[in-house]
Amino acid sequence: MKKLKESTLLTLVTLFFVSTALAQQINDVNTPLHLLQPEYPTNYGKPEKEDIIKVIDRVYNYLNENTPAVLVDGKGKEITDFSKVDQRSKLEPGTFRLTSYEWGVTYAGMLELAKNTGDEKYKEYTVERLNFLSEVLSAYETFEKENNRSRHSLSRSLHPHALDDCGAICAAMIKTSKLQNSNELDWIIQRYVDYISEGQFRLTDGTLARNRPQDNTIWLDDMFMGVPALAQMGKYTGDWKYFNDAANQIKLFSERMFNFEKGLFMHGWVQEMEIHPQFHWGRANGWAIMAIVETLEVLPEDHPQRPYILNILKKHAEGLARLQDGTGFWHQLVDQKNTYLETSATAIYAYSIAKSINNGWLDAKAYGPMVCLAWNAVATKVNEKGQVEGTCVGTGMGFDPAFYYYRPVNVFAAHGYGPVLLAGAEIIELIEKYDLKINDSSLQFY
């Protein structure tokens, strides 16, 4: 026992002197301390294309396996002859809904990946499912005519009741039609655009609005649910009435909901409120900046509203940049650092700001490093199965902080998948377009 104690004491003394000696060896004279490696919580530096594709392919494989494009009868048997649809037939249940607005974002993400990687499998994912939906919806329309407009499982997809039913899907369909150089989707595209233009409730000045949770409520989400489809339709048809409506919506939303001092949008605005509580929800700000970016991409250069919209984009990017967390993520309420770090908003910002850099609307030197950090953060949330973790579930509108602070997160929240695909696609273009280097320990764009 005595020998053991002596041995332990000797070891401690030795460790003390060794550590002291090591400490004395590293100082400002003999060591370039600025080159010491920080303990970053997120990988720091340039994302590599092969690593991005590995992450994206995990997501792609998961979604391809879990979103079947199959119609089944009431007993679960596959229907191959769509003329046999009836009230009991439905899409084969998968993990996610092929007709949801979240999947409209996913379809768009797949198309961007095909363009930026050259891999046609991503495009085929979208083309297969959207053409399938068009054929099935056409069959249901015939069924309705023959059965006194009987309701069925895809009634809301055929006859939208809200922007959520058609806006994002419509934008993805227009992009797909342009790629296919086909009019196969035109009939349903026109129906959806007609709903956005004429069927959706609006305020008296034409602003897209809803009557929930209060009458005459503007949801920031609806900038994305309606505006990109209108802008895409302008490009698709050459009819400026769609460009004008899209551009005017961004102006109407921004005049009421954009805080120029903070560079952030509030989530909701109610016409009858005397004051308007400002909750800067992360994903809603994402929907807004994405709607702006996708509008600018197709809006004619000589459109009179273009300078205004471009200014909002720049102010919004500045506001978001100030609030990025050191991990690379943004918070659930972007200006409240005690709310959790959220994946879908981070991915949307990475996509939108990277796309703005790639199009020359934002400065790569100023914003390139932050979107690389954002992508590196998002990549950590794609697990080995290809599921996206850390995404806030579907969220309505509230006027108190607890509502936003404690919204659950879930890997089956469909809102995270499309943004991750879009972000990966745009970061690939970014790193191929610019020269990224570590200079004096920090990532720089040249």
C-alpha positions in Angstrom: 0.0 0.0 0.0 2.9 2.3 0.9 4.6 1.6 -2.5 1.3 2.3 -4.3 0.9 5.6 -2.6 4.5 6.5 -3.4 4.0 5.5 -7.0 0.8 7.6 -7.3 2.5 10.6 -5.7 5.5 10.2 -8.1 3.1 10.1 -11.1 1.3 13.2 -10.0 4.5 15.1 -9.4 5.8 14.0 -12.8 2.7 15.1 -14.6 2.8 18.4 -12.9 6.4 19.1 -14.0 5.7 17.9 -17.6 2.6 20.0 -17.9 4.4 23.0 -16.5 7.3 22.5 -19.0 4.9 22.2 -21.9 3.1 25.3 -20.8 6.5 27.1 -20.8 7.3 25.9 -24.3 4.2 27.5 -25.8 4.3 31.2 -25.6 4.0 34.3 -27.7 7.7 34.3 -28.6 8.1 30.7 -29.8 4.6 29.8 -31.1 2.3 31.5 -33.7 -0.7 31.5 -31.4 -3.0 32.8 -34.0 -2.6 29.5 -35.9 -3.8 27.3 -33.0 -6.8 25.4 -34.0 -10.1 26.4 -32.3 -12.6 23.8 -31.1 -15.3 24.6 -33.6 -18.7 22.9 -32.8 -19.4 22.8 -36.6 -16.9 21.9 -39.3 -15.2 25.1 -40.4 -14.1 25.8 -43.9 -14.9 25.1 -47.5 -17.6 22.4 -48.1 -16.4 19.8 -50.6 -18.7 18.8 -53.5 -18.3 15.1 -52.8 -19.2 15.5 -49.2 -22.3 17.6 -50.1 -23.4 14.9 -52.5 -23.0 12.2 -49.9 -25.3 14.1 -47.6 -27.8 14.8 -50.3 -27.8 11.2 -51.5 -28.7 10.0 -48.1 -31.7 12.3 -48.2 -32.5 11.3 -51.8 -32.4 7.6 -51.0 -34.5 8.0 -47.9 -37.2 10.0 -49.8 -37.1 7.8 -52.9 -37.8 4.7 -50.8 -40.4 6.4 -48.6 -42.6 8.4 -51.1 -44.1 5.9 -53.5 -45.9 7.2 -56.6 -48.6 4.6 -56.5 -52.4 4.7 -56.4 -54.2 2.0 -54.4 -57.9 0.9 -54.0 -59.8 0.6 -50.8 -58.1 -2.7 -50.0 -54.6 -1.4 -50.6 -54.1 -3.0 -54.0 -52.3 -1.0 -56.7 -54.4 0.6 -59.4 -52.7 0.8 -62.7 -55.8 1.7 -64.8 -56.5 5.2 -63.4 -60.0 5.2 -65.0 -61.0 2.9 -62.1 -60.5 5.6 -59.4 -63.4 5.9 -57.0 -64.2 7.4 -53.5 -62.1 4.7 -51.8 -59.0 4.9 -53.9 -56.0 6.9 -52.6 -52.3 7.5 -52.9 -50.3 4.7 -51.3 -49.4 5.9 -47.8 -45.7 6.8 -47.6 -43.8 8.8 -45.0 -44.6 12.1 -46.6 -47.5 13.5 -48.7 -46.8 13.9 -52.4 -49.3 16.7 -52.7 -48.2 18.9 -49.8 -46.7 22.4 -50.2 -43.6 21.0 -48.4 -43.2 18.5 -51.2 -43.5 21.3 -53.7 -40.3 22.6 -52.2 -38.8 19.1 -52.4 -39.6 18.7 -56.1 -37.9 22.1 -56.7 -34.9 20.9 -54.8 -34.6 17.8 -56.8 -34.7 19.8 -60.0 -31.9 22.2 -58.8 -29.8 19.2 -57.8 -30.1 17.7 -61.3 -29.1 21.0 -62.8 -26.0 21.6 -60.6 -24.8 18.0 -60.4 -25.7 16.7 -63.8 -27.3 13.6 -62.2 -30.7 12.9 -63.9 -31.9 10.8 -61.0 -33.0 13.9 -59.1 -34.9 15.3 -62.0 -36.5 11.9 -62.6 -37.8 11.9 -59.0 -39.8 15.1 -59.6 -40.9 14.3 -63.2 -42.1 10.9 -62.3 -44.2 12.1 -59.3 -45.6 15.3 -60.9 -46.7 13.5 -64.1 -48.2 10.8 -62.0 -50.2 13.3 -60.0 -51.4 15.0 -63.1 -52.7 11.7 -64.6 -54.3 10.7 -61.3 -56.0 14.2 -60.9 -57.2 14.0 -64.4 -58.8 10.7 -63.7 -60.4 12.0 -60.6 -61.9 14.9 -62.6 -63.5 12.5 -65.0 -64.8 10.5 -61.9 -66.3 13.7 -60.5 -68.2 14.5 -63.7 -69.6 11.0 -63.8 -70.5 10.9 -60.1 -72.0 14.3 -59.3 -68.8 15.9 -58.0 -68.4 13.2 -55.3 -65.6 14.0 -52.9 -62.5 11.8 -52.8 -59.0 11.6 -51.3 -57.5 14.2 -53.6 -60.4 16.7 -53.7 -58.3 19.5 -52.3 -55.6 18.9 -54.8 -58.1 19.1 -57.6 -60.0 22.0 -56.1 -57.7 24.1 -53.9 -59.2 25.7 -50.8 -56.0 27.5 -49.7 -52.6 28.5 -51.0 -51.1 25.6 -49.1 -53.0 23.2 -51.5 -51.5 24.5 -54.7 -48.9 27.3 -54.6 -45.6 25.5 -54.0 -46.7 22.5 -56.1 -47.7 24.9 -58.9 -44.3 26.6 -59.0 -42.6 23.2 -59.1 -44.9 22.0 -61.9 -44.0 25.1 -64.0 -40.3 24.5 -63.6 -40.8 20.8 -64.5 -42.9 21.7 -67.6 -40.1 24.1 -68.8 -37.6 21.3 -68.4 -39.7 18.7 -70.2 -40.7 21.1 -72.9 -44.2 19.6 -72.6 -47.7 20.8 -71.9 -48.7 17.7 -70.0 -49.0 19.6 -66.7 -50.5 22.8 -68.2 -54.1 22.1 -67.3 -53.5 21.7 -63.6 -50.9 24.6 -63.6 -53.6 26.9 -65.0 -56.1 25.7 -62.5 -53.7 26.4 -59.6 -52.7 29.8 -60.9 -56.3 30.8 -61.4 -56.9 29.9 -57.8 -54.0 32.0 -56.6 -55.0 34.9 -58.8 -58.7 34.8 -58.3 -59.8 32.2 -55.7 -57.6 33.0 -52.7 -59.0 35.5 -50.2 -57.4 38.9 -50.4 -57.6 42.2 -48.5 -59.2 45.1 -50.3 -55.8 46.3 -51.7 -55.2 42.8 -53.2 -52.9 41.4 -50.5 -53.0 37.6 -50.2 -54.6 36.9 -46.8 -56.5 34.4 -44.7 -59.3 34.6 -42.2 -57.5 32.6 -39.6 -56.5 32.7 -36.8 -58.2 36.1 -37.0 -60.2 37.7 -39.8 -58.1 39.6 -42.3 -54.8 38.1 -41.3 -51.6 38.2 -43.5 -49.3 35.3 -43.0 -45.7 35.8 -44.0 -45.7 32.2 -45.2 -48.0 33.2 -48.0 -45.3 35.2 -49.7 -43.9 31.8 -50.6 -47.2 29.9 -51.0 -48.3 32.3 -53.7 -45.7 34.6 -55.1 -43.1 32.3 -56.8 -45.9 30.5 -58.7 -47.2 33.8 -60.0 -43.7 34.9 -61.0 -43.0 31.6 -62.6 -46.2 31.9 -64.6 -45.1 35.3 -65.8 -42.0 33.7 -67.2 -43.8 30.6 -68.5 -46.5 32.6 -70.4 -44.9 36.0 -71.0 -47.9 37.6 -69.5 -46.9 40.6 -67.3 -50.0 40.5 -65.2 -48.5 37.6 -63.3 -45.2 39.5 -62.8 -47.1 42.5 -61.7 -49.1 40.6 -59.1 -46.0 38.8 -57.8 -44.0 42.0 -57.4 -46.9 43.9 -55.9 -47.4 41.1 -53.3 -43.8 41.5 -52.1 -44.3 45.2 -51.8 -47.6 44.9 -49.9 -46.2 42.3 -47.5 -43.0 44.3 -46.9 -44.8 47.6 -46.3 -46.7 46.0 -43.4 -44.4 43.3 -42.1 -40.7 44.2 -42.8 -38.8 45.9 -39.9 -36.2 47.9 -41.8 -34.3 48.6 -38.6 -33.9 45.0 -37.8 -33.9 43.7 -41.3 -36.5 41.0 -40.4 -40.1 40.2 -41.2 -42.7 39.6 -38.5 -44.7 36.4 -38.9 -48.2 37.7 -38.9 -50.2 40.9 -39.4 -53.9 41.4 -38.5 -55.8 44.2 -40.0 -58.0 44.9 -37.0 -55.1 45.1 -34.5 -54.0 48.6 -33.4 -50.5 47.3 -32.7 -48.8 44.5 -34.4 -46.7 42.1 -32.2 -43.4 41.2 -33.9 -42.4 37.6 -33.7 -39.6 37.0 -36.1 -40.1 33.3 -36.7 -37.2 31.6 -38.4 -38.9 29.5 -41.1 -41.4 32.3 -42.0 -38.5 34.6 -42.7 -37.1 31.8 -44.8 -40.3 31.6 -46.8 -40.1 35.3 -47.4 -36.5 35.5 -48.5 -36.9 32.4 -50.7 -40.0 34.0 -52.4 -38.0 37.2 -53.1 -35.1 35.3 -54.5 -37.2 33.1 -56.7 -39.1 36.1 -58.0 -36.0 38.1 -58.8 -34.7 35.1 -60.8 -37.5 35.4 -63.3 -38.7 39.0 -63.0 -37.7 41.1 -66.0 -34.7 43.3 -65.5 -36.8 46.3 -66.6 -39.7 45.6 -64.2 -40.4 48.8 -62.2 -40.6 47.0 -58.9 -37.3 45.2 -59.3 -35.2 47.8 -57.5 -37.5 47.8 -54.5 -37.5 44.0 -54.3 -33.7 43.9 -54.6 -33.4 46.4 -51.8 -35.6 44.3 -49.5 -33.4 41.3 -50.3 -30.3 43.2 -49.3 -31.8 44.5 -46.1 -33.1 41.1 -45.2 -29.8 39.4 -45.8 -28.0 42.0 -43.6 -30.5 41.4 -40.8 -30.1 37.7 -41.0 -26.3 37.8 -41.1 -26.2 39.7 -37.9 -28.1 36.9 -36.1 -26.4 33.8 -37.3 -25.2 31.6 -34.3 -21.6 30.6 -34.0 -22.6 27.0 -34.8 -23.8 28.1 -38.2 -27.5 27.7 -37.4 -30.2 30.4 -36.8 -32.6 30.3 -33.9 -36.3 29.4 -34.0 -37.1 33.0 -33.3 -34.1 34.5 -35.1 -33.6 37.4 -32.8 -34.1 35.4 -29.6 -30.9 33.5 -28.7 -32.5 31.5 -26.0 -34.8 29.7 -28.5 -33.5 26.5 -30.1 -31.4 26.2 -33.2 -33.6 25.2 -36.1 -32.7 23.3 -39.2 -35.2 24.2 -41.9 -34.8 28.0 -41.5 -31.0 27.6 -41.6 -31.2 25.5 -44.8 -33.6 28.1 -46.5 -31.2 30.9 -45.6 -28.2 29.0 -46.9 -30.1 28.4 -50.2 -31.5 31.8 -50.7 -28.3 33.8 -49.8 -26.1 31.4 -51.8 -28.4 31.8 -54.8 -28.3 35.6 -54.4 -24.5 35.4 -54.4 -24.5 33.2 -57.5 -26.8 35.6 -59.3 -24.7 38.6 -58.4 -27.3 40.3 -56.1 -25.2 39.9 -52.9 -21.4 40.2 -52.3 -19.7 36.8 -52.1 -16.9 38.1 -49.9 -19.4 39.3 -47.3 -21.9 36.5 -47.4 -20.1 33.5 -48.9 -18.4 32.3 -45.6 -21.6 32.5 -43.6 -23.6 30.3 -46.0 -20.8 27.8 -46.1 -20.9 27.7 -42.3 -24.7 27.3 -42.5 -24.4 24.4 -44.9 -21.8 22.7 -42.7 -24.3 23.1 -39.8 -27.2 21.7 -41.8 -25.2 18.7 -42.9 -24.8 17.6 -39.3 -28.5 17.3 -39.1 -28.9 14.7 -41.8 -28.6 11.3 -40.0 -27.4 8.0 -41.4 -30.9 7.1 -42.6 -31.2 10.3 -44.5 -33.7 11.9 -42.2 -33.4 15.6 -41.4 -33.3 16.3 -37.7 -34.0 19.5 -35.8 -36.9 20.8 -38.0 -39.8 22.6 -36.3 -43.2 21.0 -37.1 -45.9 22.8 -39.0 -46.7 26.0 -37.2 -49.6 28.4 -37.2 -49.5 31.9 -36.0 -49.3 33.1 -32.4 -48.9 36.4 -30.5 -47.0 35.2 -27.5 -43.4 33.9 -27.1 -44.3 30.5 -25.6 -46.1 29.5 -28.8 -42.8 29.8 -30.8 -40.3 28.9 -28.1 -41.8 25.4 -27.5 -42.9 24.2 -30.9 -41.8 20.6 -31.3 -39.1 19.3 -33.7 -39.5 16.0 -35.6 -37.7 14.1 -38.3 -41.0 13.7 -40.0 -41.6 17.4 -40.3 -41.6 17.6 -44.1 -40.5 21.2 -44.1 -36.9 20.3 -43.7 -36.2 18.1 -46.7 -36.8 20.4 -49.7 -34.7 23.2 -48.1 -31.8 20.8 -47.5 -31.8 19.7 -51.1 -32.0 23.3 -52.3 -29.2 24.4 -50.1 -26.9 21.5 -51.1 -27.6 22.3 -54.8 -26.8 26.0 -54.5 -23.7 25.5 -52.3 -22.4 23.2 -55.0 -22.7 26.0 -57.6 -21.2 28.5 -55.1 -18.0 26.5 -54.4 -17.5 25.8 -58.2 -18.0 29.5 -59.1 -15.7 31.0 -56.5 -12.2 30.4 -55.2 -12.4 29.6 -51.5 -9.3 29.6 -49.4 -8.4 29.7 -45.7 -6.4 32.9 -45.2 -5.0 33.7 -41.8 -7.3 30.9 -40.3 -10.5 32.3 -41.8 -12.5 31.3 -44.8 -12.3 33.8 -47.6 -13.9 34.1 -51.1 -11.9 35.2 -54.1 
